[in-house]
Amino acid sequence: MQLVNTLSISNVIQMPSVMEMAEWIADNPKLGAVKGLELLGFQTNTRDRIIGPTSASTTI
């Protein structure tokens, strides 16, 4: 994720969306981001807690 941040700040690539970052964190729970969120008080015990409600469930 740090590489993506550096490349996007340098305008080499487009910055990832919040959803793309949330999906990456959910797919890679052992790489440190989940632990960091837990230390900040976020509940990360399920994938849905990391990603949040999907757009399909929030549309009327």
HTML snippet that shows the backbone in 3Dmol.js (N, CA, C, O; Angstrom):
<script src="https://3Dmol.org/build/3Dmol-min.js"></script>
<div id="view" style="width:600px;height:400px;position:relative"></div>
<script>
const pdb = `
ATOM      1  N   MET A   1       0.827  -1.176   0.000  1.00  0.00           N
ATOM      2  CA  MET A   1       0.000   0.000   0.000  1.00  0.00           C
ATOM      3  C   MET A   1       0.881   1.253   0.000  1.00  0.00           C
ATOM      4  O   MET A   1       0.515   2.259  -0.608  1.00  0.00           O
ATOM      5  N   GLN A   2       2.004   1.207   0.654  1.00  0.00           N
ATOM      6  CA  GLN A   2       2.887   2.364   0.686  1.00  0.00           C
ATOM      7  C   GLN A   2       3.388   2.708  -0.715  1.00  0.00           C
ATOM      8  O   GLN A   2       3.506   3.882  -1.064  1.00  0.00           O
ATOM      9  N   LEU A   3       3.681   1.681  -1.517  1.00  0.00           N
ATOM     10  CA  LEU A   3       4.112   1.923  -2.895  1.00  0.00           C
ATOM     11  C   LEU A   3       3.020   2.641  -3.676  1.00  0.00           C
ATOM     12  O   LEU A   3       3.302   3.585  -4.415  1.00  0.00           O
ATOM     13  N   VAL A   4       1.783   2.203  -3.519  1.00  0.00           N
ATOM     14  CA  VAL A   4       0.662   2.842  -4.219  1.00  0.00           C
ATOM     15  C   VAL A   4       0.531   4.291  -3.782  1.00  0.00           C
ATOM     16  O   VAL A   4       0.299   5.174  -4.608  1.00  0.00           O
ATOM     17  N   ASN A   5       0.678   4.540  -2.481  1.00  0.00           N
ATOM     18  CA  ASN A   5       0.604   5.921  -1.995  1.00  0.00           C
ATOM     19  C   ASN A   5       1.681   6.788  -2.630  1.00  0.00           C
ATOM     20  O   ASN A   5       1.403   7.902  -3.074  1.00  0.00           O
ATOM     21  N   THR A   6       2.901   6.285  -2.674  1.00  0.00           N
ATOM     22  CA  THR A   6       4.011   7.045  -3.253  1.00  0.00           C
ATOM     23  C   THR A   6       3.790   7.310  -4.735  1.00  0.00           C
ATOM     24  O   THR A   6       4.012   8.425  -5.207  1.00  0.00           O
ATOM     25  N   LEU A   7       3.354   6.293  -5.469  1.00  0.00           N
ATOM     26  CA  LEU A   7       3.112   6.464  -6.900  1.00  0.00           C
ATOM     27  C   LEU A   7       1.969   7.436  -7.181  1.00  0.00           C
ATOM     28  O   LEU A   7       2.029   8.207  -8.140  1.00  0.00           O
ATOM     29  N   SER A   8       0.930   7.402  -6.348  1.00  0.00           N
ATOM     30  CA  SER A   8      -0.195   8.313  -6.577  1.00  0.00           C
ATOM     31  C   SER A   8       0.166   9.748  -6.224  1.00  0.00           C
ATOM     32  O   SER A   8      -0.265  10.676  -6.908  1.00  0.00           O
ATOM     33  N   ILE A   9       0.947   9.945  -5.170  1.00  0.00           N
ATOM     34  CA  ILE A   9       1.391  11.295  -4.820  1.00  0.00           C
ATOM     35  C   ILE A   9       2.279  11.866  -5.919  1.00  0.00           C
ATOM     36  O   ILE A   9       2.277  13.072  -6.167  1.00  0.00           O
ATOM     37  N   SER A  10       3.032  10.996  -6.571  1.00  0.00           N
ATOM     38  CA  SER A  10       3.920  11.416  -7.665  1.00  0.00           C
ATOM     39  C   SER A  10       3.185  11.542  -8.996  1.00  0.00           C
ATOM     40  O   SER A  10       3.802  11.832 -10.021  1.00  0.00           O
ATOM     41  N   ASN A  11       1.874  11.327  -8.986  1.00  0.00           N
ATOM     42  CA  ASN A  11       1.026  11.400 -10.184  1.00  0.00           C
ATOM     43  C   ASN A  11       1.426  10.389 -11.252  1.00  0.00           C
ATOM     44  O   ASN A  11       1.216  10.627 -12.442  1.00  0.00           O
ATOM     45  N   VAL A  12       1.997   9.273 -10.840  1.00  0.00           N
ATOM     46  CA  VAL A  12       2.321   8.187 -11.768  1.00  0.00           C
ATOM     47  C   VAL A  12       1.070   7.344 -12.012  1.00  0.00           C
ATOM     48  O   VAL A  12       0.834   6.876 -13.126  1.00  0.00           O
ATOM     49  N   ILE A  13       0.277   7.157 -10.965  1.00  0.00           N
ATOM     50  CA  ILE A  13      -0.982   6.419 -11.066  1.00  0.00           C
ATOM     51  C   ILE A  13      -2.073   7.225 -10.365  1.00  0.00           C
ATOM     52  O   ILE A  13      -1.791   8.181  -9.642  1.00  0.00           O
ATOM     53  N   GLN A  14      -3.321   6.824 -10.592  1.00  0.00           N
ATOM     54  CA  GLN A  14      -4.450   7.473  -9.935  1.00  0.00           C
ATOM     55  C   GLN A  14      -4.563   6.944  -8.509  1.00  0.00           C
ATOM     56  O   GLN A  14      -4.360   5.753  -8.273  1.00  0.00           O
ATOM     57  N   MET A  15      -4.884   7.814  -7.563  1.00  0.00           N
ATOM     58  CA  MET A  15      -5.037   7.421  -6.173  1.00  0.00           C
ATOM     59  C   MET A  15      -6.176   6.407  -6.035  1.00  0.00           C
ATOM     60  O   MET A  15      -7.237   6.595  -6.629  1.00  0.00           O
ATOM     61  N   PRO A  16      -5.973   5.338  -5.262  1.00  0.00           N
ATOM     62  CA  PRO A  16      -7.043   4.353  -5.095  1.00  0.00           C
ATOM     63  C   PRO A  16      -8.214   4.957  -4.321  1.00  0.00           C
ATOM     64  O   PRO A  16      -8.048   5.871  -3.513  1.00  0.00           O
ATOM     65  N   SER A  17      -9.400   4.418  -4.594  1.00  0.00           N
ATOM     66  CA  SER A  17     -10.589   4.890  -3.883  1.00  0.00           C
ATOM     67  C   SER A  17     -10.590   4.335  -2.460  1.00  0.00           C
ATOM     68  O   SER A  17      -9.821   3.428  -2.140  1.00  0.00           O
ATOM     69  N   VAL A  18     -11.441   4.874  -1.628  1.00  0.00           N
ATOM     70  CA  VAL A  18     -11.568   4.377  -0.260  1.00  0.00           C
ATOM     71  C   VAL A  18     -11.982   2.911  -0.287  1.00  0.00           C
ATOM     72  O   VAL A  18     -11.473   2.109   0.496  1.00  0.00           O
ATOM     73  N   MET A  19     -12.904   2.555  -1.181  1.00  0.00           N
ATOM     74  CA  MET A  19     -13.365   1.169  -1.269  1.00  0.00           C
ATOM     75  C   MET A  19     -12.235   0.242  -1.706  1.00  0.00           C
ATOM     76  O   MET A  19     -12.113  -0.863  -1.178  1.00  0.00           O
ATOM     77  N   GLU A  20     -11.412   0.666  -2.653  1.00  0.00           N
ATOM     78  CA  GLU A  20     -10.280  -0.158  -3.097  1.00  0.00           C
ATOM     79  C   GLU A  20      -9.303  -0.392  -1.946  1.00  0.00           C
ATOM     80  O   GLU A  20      -8.788  -1.498  -1.782  1.00  0.00           O
ATOM     81  N   MET A  21      -9.052   0.643  -1.154  1.00  0.00           N
ATOM     82  CA  MET A  21      -8.147   0.478  -0.012  1.00  0.00           C
ATOM     83  C   MET A  21      -8.758  -0.432   1.043  1.00  0.00           C
ATOM     84  O   MET A  21      -8.063  -1.270   1.617  1.00  0.00           O
ATOM     85  N   ALA A  22     -10.065  -0.274   1.305  1.00  0.00           N
ATOM     86  CA  ALA A  22     -10.741  -1.123   2.290  1.00  0.00           C
ATOM     87  C   ALA A  22     -10.715  -2.589   1.857  1.00  0.00           C
ATOM     88  O   ALA A  22     -10.489  -3.478   2.677  1.00  0.00           O
ATOM     89  N   GLU A  23     -10.949  -2.836   0.567  1.00  0.00           N
ATOM     90  CA  GLU A  23     -10.912  -4.211   0.065  1.00  0.00           C
ATOM     91  C   GLU A  23      -9.509  -4.799   0.193  1.00  0.00           C
ATOM     92  O   GLU A  23      -9.361  -5.968   0.546  1.00  0.00           O
ATOM     93  N   TRP A  24      -8.480  -4.003  -0.090  1.00  0.00           N
ATOM     94  CA  TRP A  24      -7.104  -4.480   0.038  1.00  0.00           C
ATOM     95  C   TRP A  24      -6.792  -4.831   1.491  1.00  0.00           C
ATOM     96  O   TRP A  24      -6.187  -5.868   1.766  1.00  0.00           O
ATOM     97  N   ILE A  25      -7.200  -3.976   2.409  1.00  0.00           N
ATOM     98  CA  ILE A  25      -6.974  -4.240   3.828  1.00  0.00           C
ATOM     99  C   ILE A  25      -7.690  -5.518   4.241  1.00  0.00           C
ATOM    100  O   ILE A  25      -7.112  -6.345   4.947  1.00  0.00           O
ATOM    101  N   ALA A  26      -8.943  -5.695   3.813  1.00  0.00           N
ATOM    102  CA  ALA A  26      -9.710  -6.895   4.159  1.00  0.00           C
ATOM    103  C   ALA A  26      -9.097  -8.152   3.560  1.00  0.00           C
ATOM    104  O   ALA A  26      -9.150  -9.217   4.175  1.00  0.00           O
ATOM    105  N   ASP A  27      -8.518  -8.046   2.374  1.00  0.00           N
ATOM    106  CA  ASP A  27      -7.913  -9.199   1.706  1.00  0.00           C
ATOM    107  C   ASP A  27      -6.525  -9.541   2.245  1.00  0.00           C
ATOM    108  O   ASP A  27      -6.019 -10.633   1.986  1.00  0.00           O
ATOM    109  N   ASN A  28      -5.905  -8.631   2.986  1.00  0.00           N
ATOM    110  CA  ASN A  28      -4.544  -8.835   3.500  1.00  0.00           C
ATOM    111  C   ASN A  28      -4.475  -8.551   5.001  1.00  0.00           C
ATOM    112  O   ASN A  28      -3.751  -7.650   5.424  1.00  0.00           O
ATOM    113  N   PRO A  29      -5.217  -9.306   5.804  1.00  0.00           N
ATOM    114  CA  PRO A  29      -5.324  -8.979   7.235  1.00  0.00           C
ATOM    115  C   PRO A  29      -4.035  -9.157   8.042  1.00  0.00           C
ATOM    116  O   PRO A  29      -3.940  -8.648   9.159  1.00  0.00           O
ATOM    117  N   LYS A  30      -3.057  -9.856   7.507  1.00  0.00           N
ATOM    118  CA  LYS A  30      -1.837 -10.118   8.275  1.00  0.00           C
ATOM    119  C   LYS A  30      -0.688  -9.168   7.921  1.00  0.00           C
ATOM    120  O   LYS A  30       0.435  -9.364   8.386  1.00  0.00           O
ATOM    121  N   LEU A  31      -0.953  -8.146   7.106  1.00  0.00           N
ATOM    122  CA  LEU A  31       0.122  -7.258   6.676  1.00  0.00           C
ATOM    123  C   LEU A  31       0.237  -5.983   7.509  1.00  0.00           C
ATOM    124  O   LEU A  31       1.055  -5.122   7.187  1.00  0.00           O
ATOM    125  N   GLY A  32      -0.551  -5.838   8.558  1.00  0.00           N
ATOM    126  CA  GLY A  32      -0.371  -4.723   9.478  1.00  0.00           C
ATOM    127  C   GLY A  32      -1.466  -3.673   9.497  1.00  0.00           C
ATOM    128  O   GLY A  32      -1.685  -3.036  10.527  1.00  0.00           O
ATOM    129  N   ALA A  33      -2.157  -3.477   8.386  1.00  0.00           N
ATOM    130  CA  ALA A  33      -3.173  -2.424   8.352  1.00  0.00           C
ATOM    131  C   ALA A  33      -4.326  -2.732   9.303  1.00  0.00           C
ATOM    132  O   ALA A  33      -4.842  -1.829   9.962  1.00  0.00           O
ATOM    133  N   VAL A  34      -4.732  -3.992   9.378  1.00  0.00           N
ATOM    134  CA  VAL A  34      -5.825  -4.371  10.275  1.00  0.00           C
ATOM    135  C   VAL A  34      -5.421  -4.110  11.724  1.00  0.00           C
ATOM    136  O   VAL A  34      -6.209  -3.563  12.495  1.00  0.00           O
ATOM    137  N   LYS A  35      -4.223  -4.487  12.094  1.00  0.00           N
ATOM    138  CA  LYS A  35      -3.752  -4.257  13.465  1.00  0.00           C
ATOM    139  C   LYS A  35      -3.731  -2.763  13.778  1.00  0.00           C
ATOM    140  O   LYS A  35      -4.112  -2.359  14.876  1.00  0.00           O
ATOM    141  N   GLY A  36      -3.295  -1.946  12.834  1.00  0.00           N
ATOM    142  CA  GLY A  36      -3.294  -0.504  13.028  1.00  0.00           C
ATOM    143  C   GLY A  36      -4.686   0.052  13.244  1.00  0.00           C
ATOM    144  O   GLY A  36      -4.886   0.913  14.101  1.00  0.00           O
ATOM    145  N   LEU A  37      -5.656  -0.436  12.471  1.00  0.00           N
ATOM    146  CA  LEU A  37      -7.036   0.006  12.648  1.00  0.00           C
ATOM    147  C   LEU A  37      -7.571  -0.414  14.015  1.00  0.00           C
ATOM    148  O   LEU A  37      -8.285   0.345  14.670  1.00  0.00           O
ATOM    149  N   GLU A  38      -7.219  -1.636  14.442  1.00  0.00           N
ATOM    150  CA  GLU A  38      -7.640  -2.107  15.767  1.00  0.00           C
ATOM    151  C   GLU A  38      -7.052  -1.236  16.873  1.00  0.00           C
ATOM    152  O   GLU A  38      -7.741  -0.912  17.840  1.00  0.00           O
ATOM    153  N   LEU A  39      -5.790  -0.857  16.737  1.00  0.00           N
ATOM    154  CA  LEU A  39      -5.159   0.005  17.739  1.00  0.00           C
ATOM    155  C   LEU A  39      -5.825   1.378  17.810  1.00  0.00           C
ATOM    156  O   LEU A  39      -5.812   2.030  18.854  1.00  0.00           O
ATOM    157  N   LEU A  40      -6.405   1.808  16.696  1.00  0.00           N
ATOM    158  CA  LEU A  40      -7.125   3.082  16.664  1.00  0.00           C
ATOM    159  C   LEU A  40      -8.565   2.956  17.152  1.00  0.00           C
ATOM    160  O   LEU A  40      -9.288   3.950  17.225  1.00  0.00           O
ATOM    161  N   GLY A  41      -8.983   1.730  17.485  1.00  0.00           N
ATOM    162  CA  GLY A  41     -10.320   1.522  18.026  1.00  0.00           C
ATOM    163  C   GLY A  41     -11.359   1.017  17.046  1.00  0.00           C
ATOM    164  O   GLY A  41     -12.527   0.875  17.406  1.00  0.00           O
ATOM    165  N   PHE A  42     -10.955   0.741  15.802  1.00  0.00           N
ATOM    166  CA  PHE A  42     -11.899   0.211  14.824  1.00  0.00           C
ATOM    167  C   PHE A  42     -12.142  -1.264  15.081  1.00  0.00           C
ATOM    168  O   PHE A  42     -11.237  -1.981  15.508  1.00  0.00           O
ATOM    169  N   GLN A  43     -13.361  -1.721  14.823  1.00  0.00           N
ATOM    170  CA  GLN A  43     -13.690  -3.138  14.937  1.00  0.00           C
ATOM    171  C   GLN A  43     -13.445  -3.785  13.580  1.00  0.00           C
ATOM    172  O   GLN A  43     -14.059  -3.404  12.584  1.00  0.00           O
ATOM    173  N   THR A  44     -12.548  -4.761  13.547  1.00  0.00           N
ATOM    174  CA  THR A  44     -12.148  -5.364  12.278  1.00  0.00           C
ATOM    175  C   THR A  44     -12.286  -6.881  12.297  1.00  0.00           C
ATOM    176  O   THR A  44     -11.555  -7.578  11.593  1.00  0.00           O
ATOM    177  N   ASN A  45     -13.219  -7.402  13.100  1.00  0.00           N
ATOM    178  CA  ASN A  45     -13.317  -8.850  13.243  1.00  0.00           C
ATOM    179  C   ASN A  45     -13.987  -9.542  12.056  1.00  0.00           C
ATOM    180  O   ASN A  45     -13.933 -10.769  11.969  1.00  0.00           O
ATOM    181  N   THR A  46     -14.603  -8.816  11.159  1.00  0.00           N
ATOM    182  CA  THR A  46     -15.164  -9.415   9.944  1.00  0.00           C
ATOM    183  C   THR A  46     -14.853  -8.524   8.752  1.00  0.00           C
ATOM    184  O   THR A  46     -14.575  -7.335   8.906  1.00  0.00           O
ATOM    185  N   ARG A  47     -14.902  -9.110   7.571  1.00  0.00           N
ATOM    186  CA  ARG A  47     -14.662  -8.353   6.336  1.00  0.00           C
ATOM    187  C   ARG A  47     -15.655  -7.206   6.198  1.00  0.00           C
ATOM    188  O   ARG A  47     -15.280  -6.118   5.760  1.00  0.00           O
ATOM    189  N   ASP A  48     -16.925  -7.431   6.568  1.00  0.00           N
ATOM    190  CA  ASP A  48     -17.946  -6.391   6.465  1.00  0.00           C
ATOM    191  C   ASP A  48     -17.647  -5.205   7.372  1.00  0.00           C
ATOM    192  O   ASP A  48     -18.006  -4.073   7.049  1.00  0.00           O
ATOM    193  N   ARG A  49     -16.997  -5.450   8.495  1.00  0.00           N
ATOM    194  CA  ARG A  49     -16.649  -4.350   9.400  1.00  0.00           C
ATOM    195  C   ARG A  49     -15.557  -3.475   8.799  1.00  0.00           C
ATOM    196  O   ARG A  49     -15.489  -2.282   9.093  1.00  0.00           O
ATOM    197  N   ILE A  50     -14.701  -4.057   7.961  1.00  0.00           N
ATOM    198  CA  ILE A  50     -13.632  -3.289   7.325  1.00  0.00           C
ATOM    199  C   ILE A  50     -14.180  -2.535   6.121  1.00  0.00           C
ATOM    200  O   ILE A  50     -13.938  -1.338   5.973  1.00  0.00           O
ATOM    201  N   ILE A  51     -14.914  -3.229   5.267  1.00  0.00           N
ATOM    202  CA  ILE A  51     -15.394  -2.628   4.019  1.00  0.00           C
ATOM    203  C   ILE A  51     -16.635  -1.781   4.234  1.00  0.00           C
ATOM    204  O   ILE A  51     -16.800  -0.762   3.564  1.00  0.00           O
ATOM    205  N   GLY A  52     -17.507  -2.168   5.143  1.00  0.00           N
ATOM    206  CA  GLY A  52     -18.743  -1.437   5.392  1.00  0.00           C
ATOM    207  C   GLY A  52     -19.849  -1.943   4.487  1.00  0.00           C
ATOM    208  O   GLY A  52     -19.665  -2.913   3.753  1.00  0.00           O
ATOM    209  N   PRO A  53     -20.997  -1.286   4.539  1.00  0.00           N
ATOM    210  CA  PRO A  53     -22.109  -1.734   3.708  1.00  0.00           C
ATOM    211  C   PRO A  53     -21.807  -1.547   2.230  1.00  0.00           C
ATOM    212  O   PRO A  53     -21.185  -0.562   1.833  1.00  0.00           O
ATOM    213  N   THR A  54     -22.245  -2.485   1.434  1.00  0.00           N
ATOM    214  CA  THR A  54     -22.022  -2.378  -0.010  1.00  0.00           C
ATOM    215  C   THR A  54     -23.052  -1.431  -0.614  1.00  0.00           C
ATOM    216  O   THR A  54     -24.099  -1.172  -0.020  1.00  0.00           O
ATOM    217  N   SER A  55     -22.749  -0.930  -1.778  1.00  0.00           N
ATOM    218  CA  SER A  55     -23.665   0.010  -2.425  1.00  0.00           C
ATOM    219  C   SER A  55     -24.997  -0.652  -2.733  1.00  0.00           C
ATOM    220  O   SER A  55     -26.022   0.029  -2.749  1.00  0.00           O
ATOM    221  N   ALA A  56     -25.017  -1.961  -2.977  1.00  0.00           N
ATOM    222  CA  ALA A  56     -26.275  -2.663  -3.277  1.00  0.00           C
ATOM    223  C   ALA A  56     -27.208  -2.649  -2.079  1.00  0.00           C
ATOM    224  O   ALA A  56     -28.424  -2.565  -2.246  1.00  0.00           O
ATOM    225  N   SER A  57     -26.654  -2.730  -0.867  1.00  0.00           N
ATOM    226  CA  SER A  57     -27.501  -2.768   0.301  1.00  0.00           C
ATOM    227  C   SER A  57     -27.919  -1.379   0.769  1.00  0.00           C
ATOM    228  O   SER A  57     -28.814  -1.258   1.606  1.00  0.00           O
ATOM    229  N   THR A  58     -27.290  -0.334   0.246  1.00  0.00           N
ATOM    230  CA  THR A  58     -27.631   1.009   0.689  1.00  0.00           C
ATOM    231  C   THR A  58     -28.501   1.766  -0.306  1.00  0.00           C
ATOM    232  O   THR A  58     -28.976   2.860   0.000  1.00  0.00           O
ATOM    233  N   THR A  59     -28.718   1.201  -1.496  1.00  0.00           N
ATOM    234  CA  THR A  59     -29.572   1.881  -2.470  1.00  0.00           C
ATOM    235  C   THR A  59     -31.021   1.558  -2.193  1.00  0.00           C
ATOM    236  O   THR A  59     -31.343   0.482  -1.688  1.00  0.00           O
ATOM    237  N   ILE A  60     -31.899   2.495  -2.524  1.00  0.00           N
ATOM    238  CA  ILE A  60     -33.331   2.289  -2.274  1.00  0.00           C
ATOM    239  C   ILE A  60     -34.023   2.009  -3.579  1.00  0.00           C
ATOM    240  O   ILE A  60     -35.236   1.804  -3.603  1.00  0.00           O
TER     241      ILE A  60
END
`;
const viewer = $3Dmol.createViewer("view");
viewer.addModel(pdb, "pdb");
viewer.setStyle({}, {cartoon: {color: "spectrum"}});
viewer.zoomTo();
viewer.render();
</script>
